[in-house]
Amino acid sequence: MSETKGYYSESQKRAIYAYRARNKEAYNKYQRERHHWRLENEEGYREMKEQQTNERNERNRKKREAEREAKVYLELLEKPKLENVIIKLDK
């Protein structure tokens, strides 16, 4: 098996995932600290995260609007239509 620089072998991947599973709190703390460091020091990271957030918010907004419209249409379908109701008057 040829090893390519920059890639982990299967056994290394399993070891990494096992470590992360056993030390979830420590790994989460590490990820938070790394994220804050990258926000302060890495060029373009903050803009990338802001763009991702804006795109996600736009998708969520469109989804909520679609759900709201669907709810209105369902409510309209449930209401009886007055033009289809025949009224009989006894005289």
C-alpha positions in Angstrom: 0.0 0.0 0.0 1.5 3.3 -1.0 1.2 6.1 1.5 0.4 9.6 0.2 1.7 12.6 2.1 -1.1 14.3 4.1 -3.4 11.3 4.4 -4.0 9.0 7.3 -3.9 5.3 7.1 -7.0 3.3 8.1 -5.5 2.3 11.4 -4.5 5.9 12.2 -8.1 7.1 11.4 -9.5 4.4 13.7 -7.2 5.5 16.5 -8.1 9.2 16.0 -11.9 8.5 16.1 -11.5 6.2 19.1 -9.6 8.9 21.0 -12.2 11.5 20.1 -15.0 9.2 21.3 -13.3 8.5 24.6 -12.3 12.2 25.2 -15.3 14.0 23.8 -15.3 16.9 26.3 -11.6 17.5 25.9 -11.9 17.3 22.1 -14.8 19.7 22.1 -12.8 22.1 24.2 -9.9 21.8 21.8 -12.2 22.5 18.8 -13.7 25.6 20.5 -10.2 27.0 21.3 -9.0 26.2 17.7 -12.1 28.0 16.3 -11.4 31.1 18.4 -7.8 31.1 17.5 -8.6 30.8 13.8 -11.2 33.6 14.0 -8.5 35.9 15.4 -5.4 34.8 13.4 -6.4 33.1 10.2 -7.0 35.4 7.2 -10.3 34.9 5.5 -11.7 32.4 8.1 -14.1 34.9 9.8 -15.4 36.0 6.4 -15.9 32.3 5.4 -17.8 31.6 8.6 -20.0 34.7 8.1 -20.8 33.7 4.6 -21.7 30.2 5.7 -23.9 31.6 8.4 -25.6 34.0 6.0 -26.3 31.2 3.5 -27.6 28.9 6.2 -29.9 31.7 7.5 -31.2 32.3 4.0 -32.0 28.6 3.5 -33.8 28.5 6.8 -35.7 31.6 6.1 -36.9 30.2 2.7 -37.8 26.9 4.4 -39.9 28.7 7.1 -41.7 30.8 4.4 -42.5 27.7 2.4 -43.8 26.0 5.5 -45.9 29.0 6.3 -47.4 29.2 2.8 -48.1 25.4 2.8 -49.9 25.8 6.2 -52.1 28.6 4.7 -53.0 26.5 1.7 -53.8 23.5 3.9 -56.1 25.7 6.0 -57.8 27.0 2.9 -58.4 23.5 1.6 -60.0 22.5 4.9 -62.5 25.3 4.9 -65.8 24.6 3.0 -66.3 26.6 -0.2 -69.5 28.6 0.0 -70.2 28.5 -3.7 -70.5 24.7 -3.5 -73.0 24.8 -0.8 -76.7 24.6 -1.9 -79.1 26.4 0.4 -82.7 25.2 0.3 -85.3 27.5 1.5 -88.7 26.2 2.5 -91.5 28.5 1.9 
